[in-house]
Amino acid sequence: MDNSNNNKLLEKIGAVNKLIETFDVGEPPYSFKLRCCAETVTQTRQIGFCTIGCAAVVLVRSMRPSASLQTAGLVLAFIAIFFAIYCMIYASKIEKTDIAEVNGDSITVKGRTYNYSEISEIKGASLNNLKIMSSGGKIAALNKSCDGCGDLIRWARQHNIPINDDNTRDFEGIKQRNVLITAVLTISCVIIAFLIVFLKRM
């Protein structure tokens, strides 16, 4: 995985978090679009390519006549291939799709236009996501790394739309949290691999 690409995503998220914590954020452009950034598209494709590589290794090892748990290996490889295909299709989809479009006092989501007065809040969600809420329901969700997310915060401030998000770490805070999550996942994978090897020898 490209670490510089990941750092760019974290920097974008940190910049949006800083805007959320700041009252005077300036005025947004009159019109702008919300869409997944190029770094997210690239990262999704990288995940797909990595998964294909892992699937190929598992598939080759499972095809050996002496391989144990051959059926399980083949099933795992095909699941990985399907996941990789999904990542590629999803990357192409988000590259071409707008999440929402803002024009002046209104925001359009999936063909429906809402006046700013219909937006009840911008609500924080897990994994550095934000939800655009109207009448208690979610009309759109986007990651803080998305293009236009900072302008959405400025637009919400301009129209006094509440922004409720407790997850507003800066760049270093987000990076440390991601390192911790990665470490936990890596240790978990090592433990699972150890258990699989141990069970095979029983």
C-alpha positions, 0 to 999 in steps of 0.5 A: 500500500502507498504510504504517501497516498494514505498520509494525504487522506489523513491530512485531508481528514485532519483539515476537515476536523480542524474546520469542525473545531473552528467557528470562523471558517470563511464562506464556501463557494456558491456551488461545489460537488461532494465526491470521493477523492482520487486518493480514496479511489487509488487506495481502493484499487490498491486493496483490490490488487493486493487481494488478487496477489494474496488469492493467487498465492493461496490458490497456487499452494492449494493446488499442490497435491500435498496441500492440506486443507485444500478445499478450504484454501480454494474457497478462500482464494475464490472469496478473495478473488470476488472481493478483489473484483468488487473493489475494482468495480466499486473504485470505478463507481465512486470515481464517476459518482457525485455524492451530492451537489451544493448550489447556493442555499440548496443541496441535491442528493440522488436527484432530490433537492433540499433547502438548507432549512431542511437539513437538521444536522451534519452528524459524525459517524464511525471511520471518519465519516459524516452523515447529512441528516434531514428530519431525523433521517440520513440523506447522504454519507461521506468520508471527511477525505472526500473532495468538497467536505471542507466546503460542506462544513463552511456551507453548514456554518454559513446556514447555522446547521449544527455539526455534531462530531466528537471524532475531531483528531488532528493529523497526528492523532488520526495517524496514531489511532490508525497505527494502533488499529493496524497493530491490533489487526496484524497481531490478530492475523498472526494469532489466527495463522498460528492457530491454523498451523497448530490445528493442522498438526493435531 
